[in-house]
Amino acid sequence: MSGADLANVINEAALLTAREGGTLINGAALEESVDRVVGGPRRKGKIISELEKKITAYHEGGHALAAWAMPDLEPVYKLTILPRGRTGGHALVVPEDDKG
């Protein structure tokens, strides 16, 4: 992430914490804020049929299997079928060590 992305994550986590009446940013707020910055806001109003959920699960599972099978790819940190932004789900990979 760039410095601006990190600033957005912290700002989003602070907003989430304040909305819940908290004074300290916790891990859950950081996790949700990363998801918002990377994938966009949750689309709570979108109705997803069972067939769409199943297709998305297979699709995202394919990303996870491909990452697992390819030794040079980073490991999958998180996999979701919850729609965010313009996506139906996503697979998030996180580097194990600092490359920079």
Secondary structure as UniProt FT lines:
FT   HELIX           3..19
FT   TURN            20..21
FT   HELIX           27..39
FT   TURN            44..45
FT   HELIX           50..69
FT   TURN            71..72
FT   STRAND          76..80
FT   TURN            85..86
FT   STRAND          90..93
//
